[in-house]
């Protein structure tokens, strides 16, 4: 038993400030000793494990909550996946630059190697007699002394060539080592990418399994309720931005006549207009358009249409532009949700948001209050 479980046991033994004494082991021995052999035989003749209890299928409300949470989890994993994808892209770009540098450096070292060979040969040929010995054996002392400065200069140049070669060789080794490290990092990131993909697929699979436990009628109820909620949110969102459609069979909820119209302007208006043109397009893992999106893929595409480049993931987009409060929100602003910043959408006005929600859903409006607000930014 761990110290934590011990503390829990002590807490369980407390009742109104009175500690319940533990039963001594000797009492259990006495009780066992009092059982007859027949009683013991009876006890051990039958299995003691409890029969398995069938788990009842979830209610419609429980299933909806479970499915929604699993899909939200999958969407959050998708953002991590997109982040690793960006790291791999950047890593490949850096590796390509380093490999080009290695090629240039290797050619430079090869050229210098020929010069070093000549220096080494010259030093080998002059190894037998040092300067003092040559001074004693020469017939032209004055002429020899006048050449000493030139000889010393040549020696300095030779040493400089050797030192330069060693430095360039070391630089080449560093570049090669750095490239190998980058290759190893890329290999690990690809493994991480696959693990994230598997985790997201598992969440989606679990959501489908929850749905499969329901009857066909219950599944129909969930689908109808979601369609109705989406239509109502879209109608309210369109009403808020001044382009509310007329109620139809597929969108039976009329917009509120009292909802004020938000007039957007500037780049935010262009970003919002693009997002509105994508309504209904499906959420898809890692998608950035034009036929499907994940949450940050939609916001990135919307602001790109307005002439502004955003980072790829919701976490990275949280550092784009400047921070704004809820009270300062304007149409087109980026709004972020959940701890850890795992979701982002575009503010549409009057507390409404356009976003690509999660697997199984399409680009749609939603009320901001339905998700935990984490912050907002204004790009551009």
C-alpha positions as CSV (number, residue, x, y, z in Angstrom):
1,X,0.0,0.0,0.0
2,X,1.4,3.4,-1.0
3,X,1.5,6.3,1.4
4,X,-1.4,7.9,-0.5
5,X,-3.6,4.9,0.0
6,X,-2.6,4.7,3.6
7,X,-3.7,8.3,4.1
8,X,-7.0,7.4,2.3
9,X,-7.5,4.5,4.7
10,X,-7.0,6.7,7.7
11,X,-9.4,9.2,6.3
12,X,-12.0,6.5,5.7
13,X,-11.7,5.3,9.3
14,X,-12.6,8.8,10.7
15,X,-16.3,9.4,11.5
16,X,-17.2,12.7,13.2
17,X,-13.7,13.1,14.5
18,X,-13.6,9.6,16.1
19,X,-11.1,7.1,14.8
20,X,-12.5,3.6,14.3
21,X,-10.0,1.1,15.8
22,X,-8.7,-1.5,13.4
23,X,-9.8,-5.1,14.0
24,X,-6.8,-7.1,15.4
25,X,-5.7,-10.1,13.2
26,X,-6.2,-12.5,16.1
27,X,-10.0,-12.0,15.8
28,X,-9.9,-13.2,12.2
29,X,-7.9,-16.2,13.2
30,X,-10.4,-17.1,15.9
31,X,-13.3,-16.7,13.5
32,X,-11.7,-19.0,11.0
33,X,-10.8,-21.5,13.6
34,X,-14.5,-21.7,14.6
35,X,-15.7,-22.7,11.2
36,X,-16.3,-26.4,10.8
37,X,-14.6,-28.4,8.1
38,X,-17.9,-28.8,6.3
39,X,-18.5,-25.0,6.2
40,X,-15.0,-24.5,4.8
41,X,-15.5,-27.1,2.2
42,X,-18.8,-25.4,1.2
43,X,-17.1,-22.1,0.9
44,X,-14.2,-23.3,-1.3
45,X,-16.5,-25.6,-3.4
46,X,-18.0,-22.7,-5.3
47,X,-16.4,-19.9,-7.2
48,X,-16.2,-16.7,-5.2
49,X,-16.0,-14.2,-8.1
50,X,-19.0,-12.1,-8.8
51,X,-20.8,-12.7,-12.1
52,X,-20.2,-10.2,-14.9
53,X,-22.7,-7.4,-14.9
54,X,-23.8,-6.2,-18.4
55,X,-23.1,-2.6,-19.0
56,X,-26.3,-0.8,-20.1
57,X,-26.0,1.1,-23.4
58,X,-25.6,4.9,-23.0
59,X,-28.6,7.1,-23.2
60,X,-28.9,9.5,-26.1
61,X,-27.6,12.4,-24.0
62,X,-24.7,10.4,-22.6
63,X,-23.8,9.2,-26.1
64,X,-23.9,12.8,-27.5
65,X,-21.6,14.0,-24.7
66,X,-19.2,11.1,-25.1
67,X,-19.0,11.5,-28.9
68,X,-18.6,15.3,-28.7
69,X,-15.7,14.9,-26.2
70,X,-14.0,12.3,-28.3
71,X,-14.3,14.4,-31.4
72,X,-13.0,17.4,-29.6
73,X,-10.0,15.3,-28.4
74,X,-9.4,14.2,-31.9
75,X,-9.4,17.8,-33.2
76,X,-6.9,18.8,-30.5
77,X,-4.6,16.0,-31.5
78,X,-5.0,17.2,-35.1
79,X,-3.5,20.5,-34.1
80,X,-0.5,18.8,-32.5
81,X,-0.2,16.8,-35.7
82,X,-0.1,19.9,-37.8
83,X,2.5,21.4,-35.5
84,X,4.8,18.4,-36.0
85,X,4.2,18.6,-39.8
86,X,5.4,22.2,-39.7
87,X,8.5,21.1,-37.8
88,X,9.3,18.5,-40.4
89,X,8.9,21.0,-43.2
90,X,11.2,23.4,-41.5
91,X,13.6,20.6,-40.7
92,X,13.8,19.5,-44.3
93,X,14.4,23.1,-45.4
94,X,17.2,23.5,-42.9
95,X,18.7,20.1,-43.8
96,X,18.7,21.0,-47.5
97,X,20.6,24.2,-46.7
98,X,23.1,22.4,-44.5
99,X,23.7,19.7,-47.2
100,X,24.4,22.4,-49.7
101,X,26.8,24.0,-47.3
102,X,28.5,20.6,-46.7
103,X,28.9,20.2,-50.5
104,X,30.5,23.7,-50.8
105,X,32.7,23.1,-47.8
106,X,33.9,19.7,-49.0
107,X,35.0,21.2,-52.3
108,X,36.8,24.0,-50.5
109,X,38.7,21.5,-48.3
110,X,39.6,19.4,-51.3
111,X,41.1,22.5,-53.0
112,X,43.1,23.4,-49.9
113,X,44.3,19.8,-49.6
114,X,46.5,20.3,-52.7
115,X,48.1,23.4,-51.2
116,X,48.8,21.6,-48.0
117,X,50.4,18.8,-49.9
118,X,52.9,21.2,-51.4
119,X,53.6,22.8,-48.0
120,X,54.3,19.4,-46.5
121,X,56.6,18.5,-49.4
122,X,58.6,21.7,-49.0
123,X,59.0,21.2,-45.3
124,X,60.1,17.6,-45.9
125,X,62.8,18.7,-48.4
126,X,64.2,21.3,-45.9
127,X,64.2,19.0,-42.8
128,X,67.9,18.1,-42.8
129,X,69.6,21.5,-42.2
130,X,68.2,24.2,-39.9
131,X,69.0,27.9,-40.4
132,X,72.0,27.9,-38.1
133,X,73.7,24.9,-39.9
134,X,73.1,26.5,-43.3
135,X,74.7,29.7,-42.1
136,X,78.0,27.9,-41.2
137,X,78.3,26.0,-44.4
138,X,77.3,28.7,-46.9
139,X,80.1,30.7,-48.8
140,X,77.9,33.8,-49.2
141,X,77.1,34.7,-45.6
142,X,75.7,38.2,-46.5
143,X,73.5,36.9,-49.3
144,X,72.2,34.1,-47.1
145,X,71.3,36.5,-44.2
146,X,69.5,38.8,-46.6
147,X,67.2,35.9,-47.6
148,X,66.3,34.9,-44.1
149,X,63.4,37.3,-43.8
150,X,62.0,36.0,-47.1
151,X,62.4,32.4,-45.9
152,X,60.7,33.2,-42.6
153,X,57.8,34.9,-44.5
154,X,57.4,31.8,-46.6
155,X,57.3,29.6,-43.4
156,X,54.7,31.9,-41.9
157,X,52.6,31.5,-45.0
158,X,53.0,27.7,-44.9
159,X,51.9,27.6,-41.3
160,X,48.9,29.8,-42.1
161,X,47.9,27.4,-45.0
162,X,48.0,24.5,-42.6
163,X,46.0,26.3,-39.9
164,X,43.4,27.4,-42.4
165,X,43.1,23.9,-43.7
166,X,42.6,22.5,-40.2
167,X,39.9,25.1,-39.4
168,X,38.0,24.4,-42.7
169,X,38.2,20.7,-42.1
170,X,36.8,21.2,-38.6
171,X,33.9,23.3,-40.0
172,X,33.2,20.5,-42.5
173,X,33.0,17.9,-39.7
174,X,30.7,20.2,-37.7
175,X,28.3,20.6,-40.7
176,X,28.3,16.9,-41.4
177,X,27.5,16.1,-37.7
178,X,24.8,18.8,-37.7
179,X,23.2,17.3,-40.8
180,X,23.3,13.8,-39.3
181,X,21.6,15.2,-36.1
182,X,18.9,16.8,-38.3
183,X,18.3,13.5,-40.1
184,X,17.8,11.7,-36.7
185,X,15.4,14.5,-35.5
186,X,13.4,14.2,-38.7
187,X,13.1,10.4,-38.3
188,X,11.8,10.9,-34.7
189,X,9.4,13.6,-35.8
190,X,8.0,11.2,-38.4
191,X,7.4,8.6,-35.7
192,X,5.7,11.2,-33.6
193,X,3.5,12.2,-36.5
194,X,2.4,8.6,-37.0
195,X,1.7,8.2,-33.3
196,X,-0.5,11.4,-33.3
197,X,-2.4,10.2,-36.4
198,X,-3.0,6.8,-34.7
199,X,-4.2,8.6,-31.5
200,X,-6.6,10.8,-33.5
201,X,-8.0,7.8,-35.5
202,X,-8.5,6.0,-32.2
203,X,-10.6,8.9,-30.8
204,X,-12.7,8.9,-34.0
205,X,-13.1,5.1,-33.9
206,X,-14.2,5.3,-30.3
207,X,-16.8,7.9,-31.1
208,X,-18.2,5.7,-33.9
209,X,-18.3,2.8,-31.4
210,X,-20.3,4.8,-29.0
211,X,-22.8,5.7,-31.7
212,X,-23.0,2.0,-32.8
213,X,-24.3,1.0,-29.4
214,X,-27.4,3.1,-30.0
215,X,-30.5,2.0,-31.8
216,X,-31.2,3.3,-35.2
217,X,-33.9,5.6,-33.8
218,X,-31.5,7.0,-31.2
219,X,-28.9,7.7,-33.9
220,X,-31.6,9.4,-36.0
221,X,-32.5,11.6,-33.0
222,X,-28.9,12.6,-32.5
223,X,-28.4,13.4,-36.2
224,X,-31.7,15.4,-36.3
225,X,-30.8,17.4,-33.2
226,X,-27.4,18.3,-34.5
227,X,-28.8,19.3,-37.9
228,X,-31.4,21.5,-36.2
229,X,-28.7,23.1,-33.9
230,X,-26.4,23.8,-36.9
231,X,-29.2,25.3,-38.9
232,X,-30.2,27.6,-36.0
233,X,-26.6,28.7,-35.4
234,X,-26.1,29.4,-39.1
235,X,-29.3,31.4,-39.3
236,X,-28.3,33.4,-36.2
237,X,-24.8,33.9,-37.6
238,X,-26.0,35.1,-41.0
239,X,-28.5,37.4,-39.3
240,X,-25.7,39.0,-37.2
241,X,-23.7,39.7,-40.3
242,X,-26.6,41.1,-42.3
243,X,-27.1,38.3,-44.9
244,X,-29.7,36.1,-43.2
245,X,-31.3,33.5,-45.5
246,X,-35.0,32.9,-45.5
247,X,-36.2,29.9,-43.5
248,X,-36.2,26.6,-45.5
249,X,-37.0,23.0,-44.8
250,X,-33.3,22.4,-44.2
251,X,-33.0,25.5,-42.2
252,X,-36.3,25.9,-40.4
253,X,-35.2,28.3,-37.7
254,X,-35.8,31.9,-38.6
255,X,-33.2,34.5,-37.6
256,X,-34.0,36.6,-34.6
257,X,-35.5,39.9,-35.8
258,X,-33.9,41.7,-32.9
259,X,-30.3,40.6,-33.6
260,X,-28.2,43.6,-34.5
261,X,-26.3,43.5,-37.7
262,X,-22.5,43.8,-37.5
263,X,-20.8,45.8,-40.2
264,X,-17.3,44.5,-40.7
265,X,-14.6,46.4,-42.5
266,X,-11.0,46.1,-43.6
267,X,-9.0,42.9,-43.7
268,X,-11.1,41.4,-41.0
269,X,-14.2,41.8,-43.2
270,X,-12.4,40.0,-46.1
271,X,-11.3,37.2,-43.8
272,X,-14.8,36.7,-42.5
273,X,-16.3,36.9,-46.0
274,X,-14.0,34.1,-47.1
275,X,-14.9,32.0,-44.0
276,X,-18.6,32.5,-44.8
277,X,-18.1,31.2,-48.3
278,X,-16.7,28.0,-46.9
279,X,-19.7,27.2,-44.7
280,X,-20.7,23.6,-44.9
281,X,-17.3,22.3,-46.2
282,X,-16.2,19.3,-44.1
283,X,-13.6,19.1,-41.4
284,X,-10.7,17.0,-42.4
285,X,-7.6,15.9,-40.6
286,X,-4.7,18.4,-41.4
287,X,-6.6,20.1,-44.2
288,X,-6.0,23.7,-45.2
289,X,-8.5,23.9,-48.1
290,X,-9.9,24.5,-50.6
291,X,-12.3,21.5,-50.2
292,X,-11.9,20.8,-46.5
293,X,-10.3,22.3,-43.4
294,X,-9.2,21.8,-39.8
295,X,-9.8,24.7,-37.5
296,X,-6.5,26.6,-38.0
297,X,-6.5,25.6,-41.7
298,X,-9.7,27.6,-42.1
299,X,-8.5,30.6,-40.2
300,X,-5.2,30.6,-42.1
301,X,-7.0,30.4,-45.4
302,X,-9.4,33.2,-44.5
303,X,-6.7,35.6,-43.5
304,X,-4.5,34.6,-46.5
305,X,-7.5,35.7,-48.6
306,X,-7.2,39.0,-46.8
307,X,-3.5,39.3,-47.6
308,X,-2.1,38.2,-44.2
309,X,-0.1,35.0,-43.6
310,X,-0.7,33.2,-40.3
311,X,1.2,30.4,-38.6
312,X,-0.1,26.9,-39.3
313,X,-1.5,25.8,-35.9
314,X,-3.9,27.2,-33.4
315,X,-1.1,27.3,-30.8
316,X,1.2,29.2,-33.2
317,X,-1.6,31.6,-34.4
318,X,-2.2,32.6,-30.8
319,X,1.1,34.6,-31.2
320,X,0.1,36.3,-34.5
321,X,-1.2,39.9,-34.5
322,X,-2.0,41.7,-31.3
323,X,-4.1,40.6,-28.3
324,X,-7.6,41.8,-27.9
325,X,-10.2,41.4,-25.1
326,X,-13.7,40.0,-25.5
327,X,-15.0,43.6,-25.3
328,X,-12.8,44.7,-28.2
329,X,-13.7,41.8,-30.6
330,X,-14.3,42.8,-34.2
331,X,-15.4,40.6,-37.1
332,X,-12.6,38.5,-38.5
333,X,-10.6,38.4,-35.2
334,X,-9.1,35.1,-34.2
335,X,-10.8,33.6,-31.1
336,X,-9.1,30.8,-29.2
337,X,-10.5,28.1,-26.9
338,X,-9.6,25.4,-24.3
339,X,-6.5,25.2,-22.1
340,X,-3.4,24.6,-24.2
341,X,-5.0,26.5,-27.1
342,X,-6.4,23.6,-29.2
343,X,-9.1,25.3,-31.2
344,X,-9.5,28.6,-33.1
345,X,-12.3,30.3,-35.1
346,X,-13.2,33.7,-36.7
347,X,-15.3,36.1,-34.8
348,X,-18.5,36.9,-36.7
349,X,-20.1,39.4,-34.4
350,X,-22.7,39.4,-31.6
351,X,-21.0,36.5,-29.8
352,X,-21.0,34.2,-32.9
353,X,-18.1,32.4,-34.4
354,X,-17.3,30.7,-37.7
355,X,-15.1,27.6,-37.3
356,X,-14.2,24.2,-38.6
357,X,-15.3,22.3,-35.4
358,X,-14.2,18.6,-35.4
359,X,-14.3,15.3,-37.3
360,X,-17.8,14.5,-38.7
361,X,-18.8,18.2,-38.8
362,X,-18.7,21.0,-41.4
363,X,-17.7,24.7,-41.3
364,X,-20.4,26.4,-39.3
365,X,-21.4,29.1,-36.9
366,X,-21.5,28.6,-33.2
367,X,-22.0,30.7,-30.1
368,X,-18.7,31.6,-28.5
369,X,-20.1,30.8,-25.0
370,X,-20.4,27.1,-25.8
371,X,-16.6,26.8,-25.6
372,X,-14.1,27.9,-22.9
373,X,-12.6,31.2,-24.1
374,X,-8.8,31.3,-24.0
375,X,-8.0,34.6,-25.8
376,X,-8.2,36.5,-29.0
377,X,-5.8,38.1,-31.5
378,X,-6.2,40.6,-34.4
379,X,-3.9,39.8,-37.3
380,X,-2.8,42.4,-39.9
